[in-house]
Every structure is written in structure tokens, then in C-alpha cells.
Amino acid sequence: MADYSFRAVTGNDLTMLSGWLQQLQVRRWWRENDELDQIRAHIADPAISPLIVSRGDDPIAYVQHYSARRWPAPQFAHLPHDTVALDLFSGPMGFGHGASWLRQLGDDLLGRVSMLATDPTTDNVAAVRAYRKAGFDGDVIRPDADGKPVLVMTRRR
């Protein structure tokens, strides 16, 4: 298993992240036009941790983690209060690595909280497969804050 590193996103990463968000494989799932503005705001928000995932010297993915109760997220309302939610996408060199680095990050986070959660859309087969390989499980479909059906997947300590 390859070792991955995680560092905080900085303003210097925004151009790279903008390019990643334009990839067809990413844009299909991250459709909002203001994603980069949200990432920029998250850099200064202590309630969310936006990270760049690297393999060696190469940045390969973006992930943010935060309290699942931080924003309106009805799909997570039934989960323990210390649950940490994750959102992520890959850069061009990151496809195929998601399960490995997500397992490594999950191992670290689960040392501090009892549960991790994510909510891919029901038709995002590649993401669901990667989450399952990383130890996430779940088959409950719930509406998110926008009423869109998502698959609630969790990983416990």
C-alpha cells in the first residue's frame, strides 16, 4: 500500500483545484458553479479541514472533512454526534488511488471520532466502489438538504 500525505489547502492551490474541478470525471459530480469560492472560504474556516492529498511529491486529490452536523444535512441526522463527514474529488493523477488514501485518512480520523460518513449520489458507481474498498458500508438512500437522493455510507471505529 502506498503512503499518502495530507496538508492544508492554501490560496496557492486554488488554480490547480480549479483545473481539477473542470475535469469531466469531477464536473459530473461537483456541478455547482461556486465550488472554488466555497473551497476558498473553507481555507479560513476552522470548522472544516480542506486538504490536498499527495503521493510522494505529486498532489493527487482534494478532501474536506467536518462535523456531519455543521451544515443542514438531513441524511446524516441519525448518525452519532461526533460523526465526521467527508467530501472529495481526484486530480488527474489521483484516479485509482481513492480507496487507498481514503483508508489511510480514515484510520487517522477514527482515532479521534467514532464514525465517518459520506454521501455519494446513488449513480456514482466509481465513488461507491472506492468507499467500499476504503472500509465504508451502507445501503440506505436518504434525501440530502436539496432533496437529492444520496447513499449514506459510514465507517466505524
KACOR-V289270 format. One record per helix or strand of 3 or more residues. SS is the DSSP state (2 for helix, 1 for strand). FROM is the first residue (numbers start at 1). TO is the last residue. If there is no record, write none. Layout:
BEGIN
((SS/FROM/TO) (SS/FROM/TO))
END
This chain:
BEGIN
((1/5/8) (2/11/21) (2/24/27) (2/35/43) (1/48/55) (1/58/67) (2/74/76) (1/84/90) (2/98/109) (1/115/118) (2/125/133) (1/137/143) (1/149/156))
END
